[in-house]
């Protein structure tokens, strides 16, 4: 009788171990492979999940140095961003001229802990 109880107990523990391995695992940002584009060393990025070149969901983590800028550009799809610290300035419009907003360019501040959805309009950040 003791042998049966031990075997059942061991089977239950094995099932618990398998169930724990199926739980989501945290991603340590220090373990990610960080890269900088050669023409923009103030920007560092790491793929967390997937890739923009593949179909489906992807996550890109970006670090931008204080006062760093990303040149004006567009995206073929919607982008969802969360600012973890600091403030990200994002510009929208036909003329990327932050100093002359009346020329069809609007600069918006996205503060820490805020989320934003950016579609395929021109954007610029600094």
C-alpha positions in Angstrom: 0.0 0.0 0.0 2.8 2.4 0.7 4.3 1.8 -2.7 1.1 2.8 -4.4 0.8 6.0 -2.4 4.4 6.9 -3.3 3.9 6.2 -6.9 0.7 8.3 -7.0 2.5 11.1 -5.1 5.4 11.0 -7.5 3.0 11.1 -10.5 1.2 14.1 -9.0 4.5 15.9 -8.5 5.6 15.1 -12.1 2.3 16.6 -13.4 2.9 19.7 -11.3 6.4 20.1 -12.8 5.1 19.8 -16.3 2.3 22.3 -15.6 4.8 24.8 -14.3 7.0 24.5 -17.4 3.9 25.6 -19.5 3.6 28.8 -17.6 4.7 32.1 -19.3 8.4 32.9 -18.7 9.6 36.5 -18.1 11.8 38.0 -20.7 14.9 39.7 -19.3 15.8 42.7 -21.4 19.5 42.2 -20.6 19.3 38.8 -22.3 18.0 40.3 -25.6 20.3 40.9 -28.6 20.5 44.7 -28.8 21.5 46.3 -32.2 22.1 49.8 -33.4 21.6 50.9 -37.0 25.0 52.2 -38.4 23.5 55.6 -39.3 21.7 56.2 -35.9 23.9 55.1 -32.9 21.5 56.8 -30.4 18.9 54.1 -31.2 19.2 50.6 -29.8 16.6 47.9 -30.6 16.0 44.2 -29.8 13.5 41.8 -31.2 11.4 40.3 -28.3 9.0 38.3 -30.4 8.7 37.6 -34.2 9.8 40.0 -36.8 8.2 42.8 -38.9 9.2 40.7 -42.0 7.1 37.8 -40.9 3.3 37.5 -40.8 1.8 37.8 -37.3 2.4 39.6 -34.1 5.9 41.0 -33.3 7.4 43.0 -30.5 10.4 45.3 -30.9 11.9 46.9 -27.8 13.6 50.2 -28.6 15.9 52.4 -26.5 16.5 56.0 -27.6 19.2 58.1 -26.0 18.1 61.4 -24.4 17.6 64.0 -27.1 18.1 61.3 -29.7 16.2 61.5 -33.0 14.7 59.0 -35.4 14.4 60.5 -39.0 10.9 61.0 -40.5 9.6 57.7 -41.9 6.4 55.8 -42.5 5.2 52.3 -41.7 3.1 49.9 -43.8 1.1 48.8 -40.8 -0.1 50.1 -37.4 2.4 50.3 -34.5 1.5 50.2 -30.9 4.0 51.8 -28.5 4.4 52.0 -24.8 6.8 54.5 -23.3 8.5 52.9 -20.3 10.4 56.0 -19.1 11.0 59.6 -20.2 8.9 61.3 -22.9 8.8 60.4 -26.6 7.9 63.1 -29.0 6.2 61.9 -32.2 5.4 64.0 -35.1 2.6 63.6 -37.7 2.0 65.3 -41.0 3.2 65.9 -44.6 6.1 68.3 -43.7 8.4 67.0 -40.9 9.2 70.5 -39.6 8.7 70.6 -35.8 9.7 74.3 -35.7 6.9 75.3 -38.1 3.8 73.4 -37.0 1.5 75.5 -39.3 3.0 73.8 -42.3 1.0 70.7 -41.6 3.2 69.0 -39.0 2.1 68.3 -35.4 4.4 67.2 -32.6 2.9 65.2 -29.7 4.4 64.2 -26.4 3.9 60.6 -25.2 4.8 60.4 -21.5 6.0 57.5 -19.5 3.4 54.7 -19.0 1.4 56.0 -21.9 0.4 53.9 -24.9 -0.1 55.2 -28.5 -1.2 53.7 -31.8 0.6 55.0 -34.8 -0.7 54.2 -38.2 1.0 54.7 -41.6 1.4 58.5 -41.3 4.8 60.1 -41.2 6.3 60.1 -37.8 9.4 61.6 -36.2 10.6 61.2 -32.7 13.4 62.8 -30.7 
